[in-house]
Amino acid sequence: MTIYAFIFARGGSKGLKNKNLKKINGKPLIFYSINIAKKIKQIKKVYVSTDNKNIEKIALKYGAEIIKRPKKLSQDKSAELLAWKHAVKIVLKKDKKFS
């Protein structure tokens, strides 16, 4: 069984602008999600789905792989399910099979 973690981090957060980039104890918020996923032994890869170049850079720095999310799936009213479908489709093309 191959298990991957998916983290969805769009750049256009309205409540707290750039929340995934905000630092907590010297690390950006997205670091903590990636770090927790990487500590779980069963998870083979961590993917971050994002439309934001800065989130992408930070996610790569901390060992995640990137799924470039289209802007149409990154709007306030975009259905989360569509972002999931997009991410799974991309990973299936790349890795063929996972749990």
TAVEN-V821778 format. One record per pair of residues at least 4 apart in sequence whose ideal C-beta (glycine too) atoms are under 7 Angstrom apart, sorted by the first residue. I is the first residue (numbers start at 1). GAP is how many residues later the second one is. If there is no record, write none. Layout:
I;GAP, I;GAP
This chain:
1;98, 2;42, 2;95, 2;96, 2;97, 3;39, 3;40, 3;41, 3;95, 3;96, 4;39, 4;40, 4;41, 4;43, 4;87, 4;94, 5;32, 5;38, 5;41, 5;42, 6;41, 6;43, 6;81, 7;26, 7;27, 7;30, 7;39, 7;40, 7;41, 8;41, 8;75, 9;11, 9;21, 9;39, 9;41, 9;46, 10;40, 10;41, 10;42, 10;59, 10;64, 11;39, 11;40, 11;41, 11;44, 12;62, 13;4, 13;5, 13;6, 14;62, 16;6, 18;4, 19;10, 20;8, 20;9, 20;10, 20;35, 21;7, 21;33, 21;34, 21;37, 22;6, 22;7, 23;4, 23;5, 24;5, 27;4, 27;5, 28;30, 30;4, 30;25, 30;28, 30;29, 31;4, 31;27, 31;31, 32;4, 33;4, 34;4, 34;12, 34;25, 34;28, 34;29, 34;30, 35;4, 35;27, 37;6, 37;9, 38;8, 38;25, 45;20, 46;17, 46;18, 46;19, 47;17, 47;18, 47;20, 47;40, 47;44, 48;7, 48;11, 48;16, 48;18, 48;19, 49;18, 49;20, 49;34, 49;38, 50;5, 50;6, 50;9, 50;16, 50;19, 51;18, 51;20, 51;23, 52;4, 53;4, 54;4, 55;4, 56;4, 56;10, 57;4, 58;4, 59;5, 59;7, 60;4, 60;6, 67;20, 67;23, 69;4, 69;5, 69;14, 69;17, 72;6, 73;5, 73;9, 73;10, 73;13, 74;4, 78;4, 78;5, 80;4, 81;4, 82;4, 83;4, 84;4, 85;4, 86;4, 87;4, 88;4, 89;4, 90;4, 91;4, 91;7, 92;4
